[in-house]
Amino acid sequence: MSGIEITTGMLVLPEGMELDDDGRKHFALRVEWRGPRGDTGRGGYAVSDGFRYLSRAGNWGDPQPFQQRLYRWDTLEEALEMARAHVDSYRMNGKTWAEWQSYWAEQMAEKSAAKAQL
């Protein structure tokens, strides 16, 4: 028996992030099968941060149904390429995942230095 296989979802993690990282829910981009586009019936992969979608132009938004074509890719490979191109520059509260890692490392170092002085 043969059939059609569709990958319905994948996560793209920032460089250096482990799968069990607590920041995954905020910084991993999702490539999702959203169904064929209404205008052509082709493709249907979207790149999402969990709330908004990445347009083909590289902008984040919440598309209306008539805007599907601007937020969909025909193939999984195209959508993954776009997600990979944007995951390391994706910002949450003004910082990328790598910038948050540096920030928290600095905070911990300052805290440790302050404790050592006591």
C-alpha positions as CSV (number, residue, x, y, z in Angstrom):
1,M,0.0,0.0,0.0
2,S,1.3,3.4,-0.9
3,G,0.1,6.8,0.3
4,I,1.1,10.4,0.7
5,E,3.4,11.3,3.6
6,I,3.4,14.9,4.9
7,T,5.7,16.2,7.6
8,T,3.3,18.2,9.7
9,G,5.8,20.0,12.0
10,M,9.5,20.6,12.8
11,L,11.4,22.8,15.2
12,V,14.4,24.9,14.2
13,L,16.5,25.8,17.2
14,P,19.0,28.7,17.5
15,E,22.7,27.9,17.2
16,G,23.9,26.2,20.4
17,M,20.4,25.6,21.9
18,E,19.8,22.1,23.3
19,L,16.4,20.4,22.8
20,D,15.6,20.5,26.5
21,D,16.5,24.2,26.9
22,D,13.8,26.2,28.8
23,G,14.0,29.0,26.2
24,R,12.9,26.6,23.4
25,K,9.3,27.6,23.7
26,H,10.2,31.2,23.1
27,F,13.0,31.0,20.5
28,A,12.6,27.8,18.5
29,L,10.8,28.5,15.2
30,R,8.1,26.0,14.0
31,V,7.7,24.9,10.5
32,E,4.2,23.6,10.2
33,W,2.0,22.1,7.5
34,R,-1.0,24.5,7.3
35,G,-2.8,22.9,4.4
36,P,-2.7,23.9,0.7
37,R,-2.9,27.5,-0.2
38,G,-6.4,28.6,-1.2
39,D,-5.2,30.5,-4.3
40,T,-3.2,27.7,-6.0
41,G,-3.9,24.6,-4.0
42,R,-0.1,24.1,-3.8
43,G,2.2,24.2,-0.8
44,G,1.1,24.9,2.6
45,Y,4.1,25.1,4.9
46,A,4.4,28.1,7.3
47,V,7.1,29.4,9.6
48,S,5.8,30.4,13.0
49,D,7.0,31.5,16.4
50,G,3.9,30.0,18.0
51,F,1.8,33.2,17.6
52,R,2.8,35.0,14.5
53,Y,3.9,33.9,11.0
54,L,7.0,34.7,9.0
55,S,6.2,36.2,5.6
56,R,8.1,35.4,2.4
57,A,9.5,38.9,2.7
58,G,10.9,38.1,6.2
59,N,8.4,40.0,8.2
60,W,6.4,38.7,11.2
61,G,2.7,39.1,11.1
62,D,-0.8,37.6,11.7
63,P,-2.0,37.1,8.1
64,Q,-5.7,37.2,7.1
65,P,-6.9,34.3,4.9
66,F,-6.5,36.4,1.7
67,Q,-2.8,36.8,2.6
68,Q,-1.9,33.1,2.8
69,R,0.3,33.2,-0.3
70,L,2.5,35.7,1.4
71,Y,3.1,33.4,4.4
72,R,3.3,30.0,2.8
73,W,6.0,28.0,1.1
74,D,5.4,25.3,-1.5
75,T,7.9,22.8,0.0
76,L,9.2,21.8,3.4
77,E,12.7,22.6,2.2
78,E,11.8,26.2,1.3
79,A,10.2,26.8,4.7
80,L,13.1,25.2,6.6
81,E,15.5,27.4,4.7
82,M,13.6,30.5,5.7
83,A,13.3,29.3,9.4
84,R,17.1,28.6,9.5
85,A,17.8,32.0,8.0
86,H,15.8,33.8,10.8
87,V,16.1,31.7,13.9
88,D,19.4,33.1,15.2
89,S,18.1,36.7,14.7
90,Y,14.7,36.1,16.2
91,R,14.2,38.4,19.2
92,M,12.1,38.0,22.4
93,N,11.9,41.1,24.6
94,G,14.6,42.8,22.5
95,K,17.2,40.1,22.6
96,T,18.1,37.0,20.6
97,W,18.6,33.7,22.4
98,A,22.4,34.1,22.3
99,E,22.1,37.6,23.7
100,W,19.9,36.3,26.6
101,Q,22.5,33.6,27.3
102,S,25.2,36.3,27.5
103,Y,23.0,38.5,29.7
104,W,22.3,35.7,32.2
105,A,25.9,34.6,32.3
106,E,26.9,38.2,33.1
107,Q,24.2,38.4,35.8
108,M,25.5,35.1,37.4
109,A,29.1,36.3,37.2
110,E,28.2,39.6,38.9
111,K,26.2,37.7,41.6
112,S,29.1,35.4,42.3
113,A,31.5,38.3,42.5
114,A,29.3,40.1,44.9
115,K,29.0,36.9,47.1
116,A,32.8,36.5,47.1
117,Q,33.2,40.0,48.4
118,L,31.1,39.3,51.5
